[in-house]
Amino acid sequence: MNSRRKIDFYEILLVLIIIFNLVDISVTSTIVSLGLAYEVNPFMEIALDWGVPYFIVIKLSIIAGGCYLLWKRRHRAFAKAGIITCFLVYLTLMFHFINFFYKI
């Protein structure tokens, strides 16, 4: 008997969103602290002003919480659209980071 659960497309996208979030946290906190860029999100800019540990906790909490809510509703059309949208936004950000580092 095969008891392995099938992982669906949306679960994979949610895992990638979490991974991209970790990359975003690392890159953003590094390049901002080096003075090479600034945080464009005003809420996250405030969190960075409080310190990198606060920034990490707040950013992880928001994204992980959002991913959890989307995962719980992943069978609904609005959640599927939200997962795809979040993934595409983060994918675009990853390409932006690649372009940024290519220019340095």
C-alpha positions as CSV (number, residue, x, y, z in Angstrom):
1,M,0.0,0.0,0.0
2,N,1.4,3.4,-1.0
3,S,0.7,5.9,1.7
4,R,2.6,8.8,0.1
5,R,0.6,11.9,-0.3
6,K,0.6,13.7,-3.6
7,I,2.1,17.2,-3.5
8,D,0.2,19.5,-5.7
9,F,1.4,22.4,-7.8
10,Y,0.2,25.1,-5.4
11,E,2.0,23.6,-2.5
12,I,5.2,23.7,-4.5
13,L,4.6,27.3,-5.3
14,L,4.1,28.1,-1.6
15,V,7.4,26.4,-0.7
16,L,9.1,28.4,-3.4
17,I,7.5,31.6,-2.0
18,I,9.0,30.8,1.5
19,I,12.4,30.1,-0.1
20,F,12.2,33.4,-2.1
21,N,11.2,35.2,1.1
22,L,14.4,33.9,2.8
23,V,16.5,35.0,-0.1
24,D,14.8,38.4,-0.1
25,I,15.4,38.8,3.6
26,S,19.1,37.9,3.2
27,V,19.7,40.1,0.2
28,T,17.7,43.1,1.4
29,S,19.2,43.2,4.9
30,T,22.7,42.8,3.4
31,I,22.6,45.4,0.6
32,V,20.7,47.9,2.7
33,S,23.2,47.6,5.6
34,L,26.0,48.1,3.0
35,G,24.3,51.2,1.7
36,L,24.0,49.8,-1.8
37,A,20.2,50.1,-1.8
38,Y,17.2,51.0,0.3
39,E,14.0,49.3,1.3
40,V,11.2,50.5,-0.9
41,N,8.4,49.1,1.3
42,P,7.7,51.8,3.9
43,F,6.6,49.2,6.5
44,M,9.6,47.1,6.1
45,E,11.8,50.2,6.1
46,I,10.5,50.9,9.6
47,A,11.2,47.3,10.6
48,L,14.8,47.7,9.2
49,D,15.2,50.9,11.2
50,W,14.3,48.9,14.4
51,G,17.1,46.5,13.5
52,V,17.7,43.4,11.3
53,P,16.4,40.9,13.9
54,Y,13.0,42.7,13.9
55,F,13.0,42.9,10.1
56,I,13.6,39.2,9.9
57,V,10.9,38.2,12.4
58,I,8.3,40.6,10.9
59,K,9.0,39.7,7.3
60,L,9.0,35.9,8.0
61,S,5.9,36.2,10.1
62,I,3.9,38.1,7.5
63,I,4.9,35.9,4.6
64,A,4.7,32.6,6.4
65,G,1.3,33.6,7.9
66,G,0.0,34.6,4.4
67,C,1.3,31.3,2.9
68,Y,-0.4,29.4,5.7
69,L,-3.7,31.1,5.0
70,L,-3.4,30.5,1.3
71,W,-2.5,26.9,1.9
72,K,-5.5,26.3,4.1
73,R,-7.7,27.7,1.3
74,R,-5.6,26.4,-1.7
75,H,-8.6,24.6,-3.2
76,R,-10.5,27.8,-3.7
77,A,-10.0,29.9,-6.9
78,F,-9.1,33.1,-5.0
79,A,-6.4,31.3,-3.1
80,K,-5.0,29.8,-6.2
81,A,-4.9,33.2,-7.8
82,G,-3.2,34.6,-4.7
83,I,-0.6,31.9,-4.7
84,I,0.2,32.4,-8.3
85,T,0.3,36.2,-7.9
86,C,2.6,36.0,-4.9
87,F,4.9,33.5,-6.7
88,L,5.2,35.7,-9.8
89,V,5.9,38.8,-7.7
90,Y,8.7,37.0,-5.8
91,L,10.0,35.5,-9.0
92,T,10.2,39.0,-10.5
93,L,12.1,40.1,-7.4
94,M,14.5,37.2,-7.8
95,F,15.3,38.3,-11.4
96,H,15.7,41.9,-10.1
97,F,18.2,40.7,-7.6
98,I,20.1,38.8,-10.3
99,N,20.2,41.9,-12.4
100,F,21.3,44.0,-9.5
101,F,24.2,41.8,-8.7
102,Y,25.2,41.5,-12.3
103,K,25.6,45.2,-12.5
104,I,27.8,45.5,-9.4
